Amino acid sequence: MQKCALALLLACLVAATAAYTTKYDNIDLDEILHNDRLLKKYHECLLSDGDASCTPDGKELKAAIPDALTNECSKCNEKQKAGAEKVIRFLIKEKPDLWTPLENKYDPSGSYRQKYDQELKRVSA
């Protein structure tokens, strides 16, 4: 019986880490993207070495980015993928001064840019 309970607990833990939280899926991305003050706060959070300047959703995003890049956003749901594409498209086209430092921080070797080259071309077209 104990082995069965342990196996169930392990299965629950694996399932819990198989996807990113949906807690922030309903954040209004347009409100953030078109509000320079909010956008700069998120940008500051994502570039900082610590989490002191981050909101709870900023911390969650910051923690997810390396894994999402590495694993092709495999833990993202469709809404999260669409949101990521929307933000990337906006930053590349409208705020390259904010996009470039993020790209430099999260992809210093350019390996993700190369890996996602086709998606980036499609998004920035």
One Martini backbone bead per residue (centre of mass of N, CA, C, O) as a GRO file, in nm:
protein
  125
    1MET     BB    1   0.058   0.063  -0.021
    2GLN     BB    2   0.301   0.257   0.001
    3LYS     BB    3   0.398   0.224  -0.291
    4CYS     BB    4   0.141   0.333  -0.420
    5ALA     BB    5   0.149   0.615  -0.289
    6LEU     BB    6   0.428   0.693  -0.400
    7ALA     BB    7   0.362   0.663  -0.699
    8LEU     BB    8   0.134   0.874  -0.698
    9LEU     BB    9   0.304   1.112  -0.603
   10LEU     BB   10   0.507   1.105  -0.838
   11ALA     BB   11   0.299   1.143  -1.062
   12CYS     BB   12   0.203   1.422  -0.964
   13LEU     BB   13   0.475   1.567  -0.986
   14VAL     BB   14   0.516   1.523  -1.287
   15ALA     BB   15   0.253   1.658  -1.379
   16ALA     BB   16   0.314   1.940  -1.250
   17THR     BB   17   0.591   1.971  -1.440
   18ALA     BB   18   0.459   1.947  -1.743
   19ALA     BB   19   0.361   2.249  -1.676
   20TYR     BB   20   0.273   2.558  -1.679
   21THR     BB   21   0.123   2.794  -1.540
   22THR     BB   22  -0.218   2.946  -1.564
   23LYS     BB   23  -0.247   3.196  -1.373
   24TYR     BB   24  -0.140   3.420  -1.619
   25ASP     BB   25  -0.317   3.389  -1.893
   26ASN     BB   26  -0.511   3.669  -1.839
   27ILE     BB   27  -0.322   3.870  -1.919
   28ASP     BB   28  -0.287   4.192  -2.056
   29LEU     BB   29  -0.064   4.236  -2.302
   30ASP     BB   30  -0.144   4.509  -2.429
   31GLU     BB   31  -0.116   4.677  -2.174
   32ILE     BB   32   0.189   4.628  -2.146
   33LEU     BB   33   0.299   4.695  -2.437
   34HIS     BB   34   0.140   5.001  -2.422
   35ASN     BB   35   0.314   5.041  -2.145
   36ASP     BB   36   0.607   5.165  -2.067
   37ARG     BB   37   0.622   5.118  -1.764
   38LEU     BB   38   0.550   4.815  -1.760
   39LEU     BB   39   0.752   4.713  -1.969
   40LYS     BB   40   1.009   4.809  -1.816
   41LYS     BB   41   0.964   4.632  -1.565
   42TYR     BB   42   0.985   4.361  -1.707
   43HIS     BB   43   1.257   4.409  -1.836
   44GLU     BB   44   1.412   4.448  -1.574
   45CYS     BB   45   1.353   4.173  -1.459
   46LEU     BB   46   1.473   3.994  -1.697
   47LEU     BB   47   1.772   4.134  -1.661
   48SER     BB   48   1.803   4.062  -1.386
   49ASP     BB   49   1.963   3.869  -1.138
   50GLY     BB   50   1.720   3.921  -0.972
   51ASP     BB   51   1.378   3.957  -0.803
   52ALA     BB   52   1.317   4.244  -0.676
   53SER     BB   53   1.180   4.376  -0.959
   54CYS     BB   54   0.952   4.156  -0.938
   55THR     BB   55   0.679   4.014  -1.011
   56PRO     BB   56   0.523   3.724  -0.990
   57ASP     BB   57   0.494   3.695  -1.304
   58GLY     BB   58   0.787   3.770  -1.367
   59LYS     BB   59   0.919   3.535  -1.218
   60GLU     BB   60   0.785   3.311  -1.378
   61LEU     BB   61   0.892   3.393  -1.652
   62LYS     BB   62   1.196   3.394  -1.584
   63ALA     BB   63   1.199   3.086  -1.509
   64ALA     BB   64   1.083   2.975  -1.797
   65ILE     BB   65   1.264   3.062  -2.035
   66PRO     BB   66   1.499   2.855  -2.043
   67ASP     BB   67   1.316   2.606  -2.074
   68ALA     BB   68   1.157   2.694  -2.325
   69LEU     BB   69   1.402   2.715  -2.512
   70THR     BB   70   1.511   2.424  -2.476
   71ASN     BB   71   1.191   2.281  -2.510
   72GLU     BB   72   0.997   2.429  -2.712
   73CYS     BB   73   0.753   2.487  -2.521
   74SER     BB   74   0.633   2.205  -2.402
   75LYS     BB   75   0.481   2.347  -2.134
   76CYS     BB   76   0.300   2.496  -2.318
   77ASN     BB   77   0.028   2.642  -2.402
   78GLU     BB   78  -0.144   2.794  -2.648
   79LYS     BB   79  -0.167   3.069  -2.506
   80GLN     BB   80   0.137   3.097  -2.442
   81LYS     BB   81   0.239   3.082  -2.731
   82ALA     BB   82   0.079   3.326  -2.838
   83GLY     BB   83   0.197   3.528  -2.634
   84ALA     BB   84   0.493   3.499  -2.711
   85GLU     BB   85   0.459   3.583  -3.004
   86LYS     BB   86   0.342   3.863  -2.953
   87VAL     BB   87   0.583   3.977  -2.793
   88ILE     BB   88   0.806   3.925  -2.997
   89ARG     BB   89   0.686   4.085  -3.229
   90PHE     BB   90   0.673   4.356  -3.084
   91LEU     BB   91   0.973   4.383  -3.007
   92ILE     BB   92   1.099   4.361  -3.287
   93LYS     BB   93   0.923   4.595  -3.425
   94GLU     BB   94   0.888   4.824  -3.173
   95LYS     BB   95   1.142   4.716  -2.950
   96PRO     BB   96   1.459   4.660  -3.015
   97ASP     BB   97   1.586   4.790  -2.753
   98LEU     BB   98   1.459   4.544  -2.582
   99TRP     BB   99   1.528   4.282  -2.737
  100THR     BB  100   1.840   4.268  -2.750
  101PRO     BB  101   1.904   4.227  -2.443
  102LEU     BB  102   1.741   3.964  -2.421
  103GLU     BB  103   1.895   3.805  -2.631
  104ASN     BB  104   2.173   3.834  -2.493
  105LYS     BB  105   2.095   3.690  -2.227
  106TYR     BB  106   1.930   3.418  -2.345
  107ASP     BB  107   2.144   3.428  -2.625
  108PRO     BB  108   2.474   3.463  -2.638
  109SER     BB  109   2.541   3.241  -2.880
  110GLY     BB  110   2.280   3.202  -3.087
  111SER     BB  111   2.135   2.918  -3.076
  112TYR     BB  112   1.829   2.998  -3.070
  113ARG     BB  113   1.824   3.164  -3.324
  114GLN     BB  114   1.895   2.922  -3.499
  115LYS     BB  115   1.675   2.720  -3.405
  116TYR     BB  116   1.437   2.971  -3.451
  117ASP     BB  117   1.454   3.107  -3.734
  118GLN     BB  118   1.178   3.053  -3.872
  119GLU     BB  119   1.000   3.176  -3.649
  120LEU     BB  120   1.129   3.459  -3.654
  121LYS     BB  121   1.060   3.523  -3.946
  122ARG     BB  122   0.755   3.496  -3.916
  123VAL     BB  123   0.713   3.701  -3.681
  124SER     BB  124   0.880   3.950  -3.833
  125ALA     BB  125   0.697   3.982  -4.108
   0.00000   0.00000   0.00000
